[in-house]
Amino acid sequence: MILTNIPIGFANIKNLKAAGEAQNLIIVEKEPIEKRDYTKGEATKLYHELKANAALVKNSHGVLDTLKSMESGVHHE
């Protein structure tokens, strides 16, 4: 699953919860979650929990590199 750099509000916070169930999670982080959190901190808390087990990338090139690594069985962060 790829979690993009989107704003999180109460209407789509369930996307973060679903991301927690993913076996392989890639997070595209161009801007800190604190600037995109419209849930009074709830999204920030969930997001930081997700980051602990995710591959963090800054752009689409990072996503592609990570997907290639996952496909070959090598996991880079």
PAFI-814477 format. One record per atom (N, C-alpha, C, O): residue in one letter; atom name; x, y, z. Coordinates in Angstrom, 2 decimals. Example, Ala and Ser with C-alpha at 12.3 -4.5 7.8 and 13.67 -1.06 7.14 Angstrom:
BEGIN
{r 'A', 'N', {13.19, -5.69, 7.80}}
{r 'A', 'CA', {12.30, -4.50, 7.80}}
{r 'A', 'C', {13.20, -3.30, 7.80}}
{r 'A', 'O', {14.24, -3.32, 8.46}}
{r 'S', 'N', {12.85, -2.25, 7.08}}
{r 'S', 'CA', {13.67, -1.06, 7.14}}
{r 'S', 'C', {12.90, 0.03, 7.87}}
{r 'S', 'O', {13.41, 1.14, 8.04}}
END
This chain:
BEGIN
{r 'M', 'N', {0.85, -1.16, 0.00}}
{r 'M', 'CA', {0.00, 0.00, 0.00}}
{r 'M', 'C', {0.90, 1.23, 0.00}}
{r 'M', 'O', {1.95, 1.25, 0.64}}
{r 'I', 'N', {0.46, 2.23, -0.72}}
{r 'I', 'CA', {1.19, 3.50, -0.77}}
{r 'I', 'C', {0.32, 4.59, -0.16}}
{r 'I', 'O', {-0.79, 4.85, -0.63}}
{r 'L', 'N', {0.83, 5.22, 0.88}}
{r 'L', 'CA', {0.14, 6.33, 1.53}}
{r 'L', 'C', {0.78, 7.61, 1.03}}
{r 'L', 'O', {1.94, 7.89, 1.33}}
{r 'T', 'N', {0.02, 8.39, 0.28}}
{r 'T', 'CA', {0.57, 9.61, -0.31}}
{r 'T', 'C', {0.51, 10.78, 0.67}}
{r 'T', 'O', {-0.04, 10.65, 1.77}}
{r 'N', 'N', {1.05, 11.87, 0.27}}
{r 'N', 'CA', {1.20, 13.08, 1.09}}
{r 'N', 'C', {-0.10, 13.90, 1.05}}
{r 'N', 'O', {-0.11, 15.03, 0.56}}
{r 'I', 'N', {-1.18, 13.34, 1.58}}
{r 'I', 'CA', {-2.49, 13.99, 1.53}}
{r 'I', 'C', {-2.86, 14.61, 2.87}}
{r 'I', 'O', {-2.36, 14.17, 3.91}}
{r 'P', 'N', {-3.71, 15.61, 2.87}}
{r 'P', 'CA', {-4.27, 16.11, 4.13}}
{r 'P', 'C', {-5.19, 15.05, 4.73}}
{r 'P', 'O', {-5.86, 14.31, 4.00}}
{r 'I', 'N', {-5.21, 14.97, 6.05}}
{r 'I', 'CA', {-6.06, 13.99, 6.73}}
{r 'I', 'C', {-7.07, 14.74, 7.59}}
{r 'I', 'O', {-6.71, 15.53, 8.46}}
{r 'G', 'N', {-8.33, 14.46, 7.33}}
{r 'G', 'CA', {-9.43, 15.01, 8.13}}
{r 'G', 'C', {-10.25, 13.87, 8.68}}
{r 'G', 'O', {-9.93, 12.70, 8.48}}
{r 'F', 'N', {-11.32, 14.21, 9.38}}
{r 'F', 'CA', {-12.16, 13.17, 9.97}}
{r 'F', 'C', {-12.84, 12.30, 8.91}}
{r 'F', 'O', {-13.18, 11.15, 9.19}}
{r 'A', 'N', {-13.04, 12.83, 7.71}}
{r 'A', 'CA', {-13.70, 12.07, 6.65}}
{r 'A', 'C', {-12.80, 10.98, 6.06}}
{r 'A', 'O', {-13.31, 9.97, 5.56}}
{r 'N', 'N', {-11.48, 11.16, 6.10}}
{r 'N', 'CA', {-10.61, 10.15, 5.50}}
{r 'N', 'C', {-9.58, 9.56, 6.45}}
{r 'N', 'O', {-8.62, 8.92, 6.00}}
{r 'I', 'N', {-9.75, 9.76, 7.75}}
{r 'I', 'CA', {-8.80, 9.18, 8.71}}
{r 'I', 'C', {-8.83, 7.66, 8.66}}
{r 'I', 'O', {-7.86, 7.00, 9.05}}
{r 'K', 'N', {-9.95, 7.10, 8.19}}
{r 'K', 'CA', {-10.03, 5.63, 8.08}}
{r 'K', 'C', {-8.99, 5.09, 7.10}}
{r 'K', 'O', {-8.64, 3.91, 7.18}}
{r 'N', 'N', {-8.50, 5.92, 6.19}}
{r 'N', 'CA', {-7.42, 5.49, 5.29}}
{r 'N', 'C', {-6.15, 5.19, 6.08}}
{r 'N', 'O', {-5.43, 4.25, 5.75}}
{r 'L', 'N', {-5.86, 5.99, 7.09}}
{r 'L', 'CA', {-4.70, 5.72, 7.94}}
{r 'L', 'C', {-4.89, 4.43, 8.70}}
{r 'L', 'O', {-3.95, 3.63, 8.84}}
{r 'K', 'N', {-6.09, 4.21, 9.21}}
{r 'K', 'CA', {-6.36, 2.98, 9.95}}
{r 'K', 'C', {-6.21, 1.76, 9.04}}
{r 'K', 'O', {-5.68, 0.74, 9.47}}
{r 'A', 'N', {-6.67, 1.86, 7.82}}
{r 'A', 'CA', {-6.53, 0.76, 6.85}}
{r 'A', 'C', {-5.07, 0.53, 6.51}}
{r 'A', 'O', {-4.65, -0.62, 6.32}}
{r 'A', 'N', {-4.29, 1.58, 6.43}}
{r 'A', 'CA', {-2.86, 1.44, 6.12}}
{r 'A', 'C', {-2.14, 0.63, 7.18}}
{r 'A', 'O', {-1.13, -0.02, 6.90}}
{r 'G', 'N', {-2.64, 0.67, 8.39}}
{r 'G', 'CA', {-2.04, -0.11, 9.47}}
{r 'G', 'C', {-2.17, -1.60, 9.27}}
{r 'G', 'O', {-1.44, -2.37, 9.90}}
{r 'E', 'N', {-3.07, -2.02, 8.43}}
{r 'E', 'CA', {-3.28, -3.45, 8.14}}
{r 'E', 'C', {-2.41, -3.93, 6.98}}
{r 'E', 'O', {-2.35, -5.14, 6.72}}
{r 'A', 'N', {-1.76, -3.04, 6.28}}
{r 'A', 'CA', {-0.97, -3.40, 5.10}}
{r 'A', 'C', {0.27, -4.19, 5.50}}
{r 'A', 'O', {0.92, -3.88, 6.49}}
{r 'Q', 'N', {0.59, -5.20, 4.71}}
{r 'Q', 'CA', {1.82, -5.97, 4.95}}
{r 'Q', 'C', {3.04, -5.16, 4.55}}
{r 'Q', 'O', {4.07, -5.20, 5.24}}
{r 'N', 'N', {2.94, -4.44, 3.46}}
{r 'N', 'CA', {4.03, -3.59, 2.98}}
{r 'N', 'C', {3.48, -2.19, 2.78}}
{r 'N', 'O', {2.61, -1.96, 1.93}}
{r 'L', 'N', {3.98, -1.25, 3.56}}
{r 'L', 'CA', {3.49, 0.12, 3.49}}
{r 'L', 'C', {4.62, 1.05, 3.08}}
{r 'L', 'O', {5.71, 1.03, 3.65}}
{r 'I', 'N', {4.34, 1.87, 2.08}}
{r 'I', 'CA', {5.26, 2.92, 1.65}}
{r 'I', 'C', {4.57, 4.25, 1.94}}
{r 'I', 'O', {3.44, 4.47, 1.51}}
{r 'I', 'N', {5.26, 5.11, 2.66}}
{r 'I', 'CA', {4.72, 6.43, 2.98}}
{r 'I', 'C', {5.51, 7.49, 2.21}}
{r 'I', 'O', {6.73, 7.58, 2.35}}
{r 'V', 'N', {4.80, 8.27, 1.42}}
{r 'V', 'CA', {5.42, 9.40, 0.72}}
{r 'V', 'C', {5.27, 10.61, 1.64}}
{r 'V', 'O', {4.16, 11.08, 1.91}}
{r 'E', 'N', {6.40, 11.11, 2.12}}
{r 'E', 'CA', {6.37, 12.20, 3.09}}
{r 'E', 'C', {7.13, 13.41, 2.54}}
{r 'E', 'O', {8.35, 13.52, 2.70}}
{r 'K', 'N', {6.40, 14.29, 1.90}}
{r 'K', 'CA', {6.98, 15.54, 1.40}}
{r 'K', 'C', {6.82, 16.66, 2.42}}
{r 'K', 'O', {7.65, 17.56, 2.50}}
{r 'E', 'N', {5.75, 16.58, 3.19}}
{r 'E', 'CA', {5.42, 17.62, 4.17}}
{r 'E', 'C', {5.03, 16.92, 5.47}}
{r 'E', 'O', {4.33, 15.92, 5.43}}
{r 'P', 'N', {5.48, 17.42, 6.61}}
{r 'P', 'CA', {5.16, 16.78, 7.89}}
{r 'P', 'C', {3.65, 16.62, 8.09}}
{r 'P', 'O', {2.86, 17.47, 7.69}}
{r 'I', 'N', {3.27, 15.52, 8.73}}
{r 'I', 'CA', {1.86, 15.24, 8.97}}
{r 'I', 'C', {1.20, 16.35, 9.79}}
{r 'I', 'O', {0.02, 16.63, 9.62}}
{r 'E', 'N', {1.96, 16.98, 10.67}}
{r 'E', 'CA', {1.39, 18.03, 11.51}}
{r 'E', 'C', {0.81, 19.17, 10.68}}
{r 'E', 'O', {-0.14, 19.82, 11.12}}
{r 'K', 'N', {1.35, 19.42, 9.51}}
{r 'K', 'CA', {0.83, 20.47, 8.63}}
{r 'K', 'C', {-0.38, 20.00, 7.84}}
{r 'K', 'O', {-1.09, 20.81, 7.24}}
{r 'R', 'N', {-0.62, 18.69, 7.83}}
{r 'R', 'CA', {-1.72, 18.13, 7.03}}
{r 'R', 'C', {-2.82, 17.50, 7.90}}
{r 'R', 'O', {-3.78, 16.95, 7.37}}
{r 'D', 'N', {-2.67, 17.60, 9.20}}
{r 'D', 'CA', {-3.61, 16.97, 10.14}}
{r 'D', 'C', {-4.73, 17.94, 10.51}}
{r 'D', 'O', {-4.50, 18.99, 11.11}}
{r 'Y', 'N', {-5.94, 17.56, 10.14}}
{r 'Y', 'CA', {-7.13, 18.36, 10.46}}
{r 'Y', 'C', {-8.05, 17.58, 11.39}}
{r 'Y', 'O', {-9.27, 17.72, 11.34}}
{r 'T', 'N', {-7.44, 16.75, 12.26}}
{r 'T', 'CA', {-8.21, 15.90, 13.18}}
{r 'T', 'C', {-7.87, 16.19, 14.63}}
{r 'T', 'O', {-8.14, 15.36, 15.51}}
{r 'K', 'N', {-7.29, 17.33, 14.89}}
{r 'K', 'CA', {-6.91, 17.72, 16.26}}
{r 'K', 'C', {-5.89, 16.75, 16.86}}
{r 'K', 'O', {-5.92, 16.47, 18.06}}
{r 'G', 'N', {-4.99, 16.25, 16.01}}
{r 'G', 'CA', {-3.89, 15.41, 16.49}}
{r 'G', 'C', {-4.09, 13.92, 16.36}}
{r 'G', 'O', {-3.12, 13.16, 16.48}}
{r 'E', 'N', {-5.30, 13.47, 16.11}}
{r 'E', 'CA', {-5.56, 12.03, 16.00}}
{r 'E', 'C', {-4.79, 11.42, 14.83}}
{r 'E', 'O', {-4.20, 10.34, 14.96}}
{r 'A', 'N', {-4.80, 12.10, 13.69}}
{r 'A', 'CA', {-4.08, 11.59, 12.51}}
{r 'A', 'C', {-2.57, 11.57, 12.75}}
{r 'A', 'O', {-1.89, 10.65, 12.32}}
{r 'T', 'N', {-2.06, 12.57, 13.43}}
{r 'T', 'CA', {-0.62, 12.63, 13.72}}
{r 'T', 'C', {-0.20, 11.42, 14.54}}
{r 'T', 'O', {0.83, 10.80, 14.26}}
{r 'K', 'N', {-0.98, 11.08, 15.54}}
{r 'K', 'CA', {-0.66, 9.93, 16.39}}
{r 'K', 'C', {-0.65, 8.64, 15.56}}
{r 'K', 'O', {0.30, 7.87, 15.64}}
{r 'L', 'N', {-1.69, 8.41, 14.79}}
{r 'L', 'CA', {-1.76, 7.22, 13.95}}
{r 'L', 'C', {-0.62, 7.18, 12.94}}
{r 'L', 'O', {-0.01, 6.13, 12.73}}
{r 'Y', 'N', {-0.34, 8.29, 12.34}}
{r 'Y', 'CA', {0.70, 8.40, 11.32}}
{r 'Y', 'C', {2.06, 8.00, 11.89}}
{r 'Y', 'O', {2.80, 7.25, 11.25}}
{r 'H', 'N', {2.39, 8.50, 13.07}}
{r 'H', 'CA', {3.68, 8.18, 13.67}}
{r 'H', 'C', {3.76, 6.70, 14.03}}
{r 'H', 'O', {4.84, 6.11, 13.97}}
{r 'E', 'N', {2.65, 6.09, 14.40}}
{r 'E', 'CA', {2.64, 4.65, 14.64}}
{r 'E', 'C', {2.91, 3.89, 13.35}}
{r 'E', 'O', {3.64, 2.91, 13.34}}
{r 'L', 'N', {2.32, 4.35, 12.25}}
{r 'L', 'CA', {2.52, 3.70, 10.95}}
{r 'L', 'C', {3.97, 3.82, 10.48}}
{r 'L', 'O', {4.51, 2.88, 9.91}}
{r 'K', 'N', {4.59, 4.96, 10.73}}
{r 'K', 'CA', {5.96, 5.19, 10.27}}
{r 'K', 'C', {6.94, 4.17, 10.84}}
{r 'K', 'O', {7.96, 3.88, 10.21}}
{r 'A', 'N', {6.64, 3.64, 12.00}}
{r 'A', 'CA', {7.55, 2.69, 12.65}}
{r 'A', 'C', {7.77, 1.43, 11.81}}
{r 'A', 'O', {8.83, 0.81, 11.90}}
{r 'N', 'N', {6.79, 1.06, 11.00}}
{r 'N', 'CA', {6.88, -0.18, 10.22}}
{r 'N', 'C', {6.75, 0.05, 8.72}}
{r 'N', 'O', {6.41, -0.87, 7.98}}
{r 'A', 'N', {7.02, 1.25, 8.28}}
{r 'A', 'CA', {6.84, 1.59, 6.87}}
{r 'A', 'C', {8.16, 2.01, 6.23}}
{r 'A', 'O', {9.11, 2.39, 6.92}}
{r 'A', 'N', {8.19, 1.94, 4.92}}
{r 'A', 'CA', {9.29, 2.51, 4.16}}
{r 'A', 'C', {8.93, 3.96, 3.87}}
{r 'A', 'O', {7.87, 4.24, 3.31}}
{r 'L', 'N', {9.79, 4.89, 4.25}}
{r 'L', 'CA', {9.54, 6.31, 4.04}}
{r 'L', 'C', {10.29, 6.79, 2.80}}
{r 'L', 'O', {11.48, 6.53, 2.65}}
{r 'V', 'N', {9.58, 7.49, 1.93}}
{r 'V', 'CA', {10.19, 8.05, 0.72}}
{r 'V', 'C', {9.75, 9.49, 0.56}}
{r 'V', 'O', {8.78, 9.93, 1.19}}
{r 'K', 'N', {10.46, 10.23, -0.28}}
{r 'K', 'CA', {10.16, 11.65, -0.48}}
{r 'K', 'C', {9.43, 11.94, -1.78}}
{r 'K', 'O', {8.82, 13.00, -1.93}}
{r 'N', 'N', {9.48, 10.99, -2.74}}
{r 'N', 'CA', {8.91, 11.27, -4.06}}
{r 'N', 'C', {8.61, 9.98, -4.81}}
{r 'N', 'O', {8.80, 8.89, -4.29}}
{r 'S', 'N', {8.14, 10.13, -6.04}}
{r 'S', 'CA', {7.75, 8.96, -6.84}}
{r 'S', 'C', {8.95, 8.08, -7.18}}
{r 'S', 'O', {8.81, 6.87, -7.32}}
{r 'H', 'N', {10.13, 8.67, -7.31}}
{r 'H', 'CA', {11.33, 7.87, -7.57}}
{r 'H', 'C', {11.60, 6.95, -6.38}}
{r 'H', 'O', {11.98, 5.79, -6.57}}
{r 'G', 'N', {11.42, 7.46, -5.18}}
{r 'G', 'CA', {11.59, 6.65, -3.98}}
{r 'G', 'C', {10.58, 5.52, -3.92}}
{r 'G', 'O', {10.91, 4.41, -3.49}}
{r 'V', 'N', {9.35, 5.80, -4.34}}
{r 'V', 'CA', {8.32, 4.76, -4.38}}
{r 'V', 'C', {8.75, 3.65, -5.33}}
{r 'V', 'O', {8.69, 2.47, -4.98}}
{r 'L', 'N', {9.18, 4.02, -6.53}}
{r 'L', 'CA', {9.58, 3.02, -7.52}}
{r 'L', 'C', {10.78, 2.20, -7.04}}
{r 'L', 'O', {10.80, 0.98, -7.21}}
{r 'D', 'N', {11.76, 2.85, -6.45}}
{r 'D', 'CA', {12.92, 2.14, -5.93}}
{r 'D', 'C', {12.52, 1.16, -4.83}}
{r 'D', 'O', {13.02, 0.04, -4.79}}
{r 'T', 'N', {11.64, 1.60, -3.95}}
{r 'T', 'CA', {11.19, 0.74, -2.85}}
{r 'T', 'C', {10.39, -0.44, -3.38}}
{r 'T', 'O', {10.56, -1.56, -2.90}}
{r 'L', 'N', {9.52, -0.21, -4.35}}
{r 'L', 'CA', {8.75, -1.31, -4.94}}
{r 'L', 'C', {9.68, -2.33, -5.59}}
{r 'L', 'O', {9.46, -3.54, -5.46}}
{r 'K', 'N', {10.70, -1.86, -6.29}}
{r 'K', 'CA', {11.67, -2.77, -6.91}}
{r 'K', 'C', {12.39, -3.59, -5.84}}
{r 'K', 'O', {12.61, -4.79, -6.01}}
{r 'S', 'N', {12.77, -2.93, -4.74}}
{r 'S', 'CA', {13.45, -3.62, -3.65}}
{r 'S', 'C', {12.55, -4.67, -3.01}}
{r 'S', 'O', {12.99, -5.77, -2.70}}
{r 'M', 'N', {11.29, -4.32, -2.81}}
{r 'M', 'CA', {10.33, -5.26, -2.23}}
{r 'M', 'C', {10.14, -6.46, -3.14}}
{r 'M', 'O', {10.04, -7.60, -2.68}}
{r 'E', 'N', {10.08, -6.20, -4.43}}
{r 'E', 'CA', {9.90, -7.28, -5.40}}
{r 'E', 'C', {11.08, -8.24, -5.40}}
{r 'E', 'O', {10.91, -9.44, -5.57}}
{r 'S', 'N', {12.28, -7.70, -5.20}}
{r 'S', 'CA', {13.48, -8.54, -5.20}}
{r 'S', 'C', {13.77, -9.13, -3.82}}
{r 'S', 'O', {14.71, -9.91, -3.67}}
{r 'G', 'N', {12.97, -8.76, -2.83}}
{r 'G', 'CA', {13.16, -9.30, -1.49}}
{r 'G', 'C', {14.09, -8.50, -0.61}}
{r 'G', 'O', {14.40, -8.92, 0.50}}
{r 'V', 'N', {14.55, -7.37, -1.09}}
{r 'V', 'CA', {15.43, -6.50, -0.32}}
{r 'V', 'C', {14.63, -5.29, 0.11}}
{r 'V', 'O', {13.98, -4.65, -0.72}}
{r 'H', 'N', {14.66, -4.96, 1.41}}
{r 'H', 'CA', {13.87, -3.83, 1.91}}
{r 'H', 'C', {14.81, -2.72, 2.35}}
{r 'H', 'O', {15.56, -2.88, 3.31}}
{r 'H', 'N', {14.75, -1.60, 1.65}}
{r 'H', 'CA', {15.56, -0.42, 2.01}}
{r 'H', 'C', {14.65, 0.65, 2.56}}
{r 'H', 'O', {13.51, 0.81, 2.10}}
{r 'E', 'N', {15.15, 1.40, 3.55}}
{r 'E', 'CA', {14.40, 2.54, 4.07}}
{r 'E', 'C', {15.20, 3.79, 3.91}}
{r 'E', 'O', {14.75, 4.87, 4.29}}
END
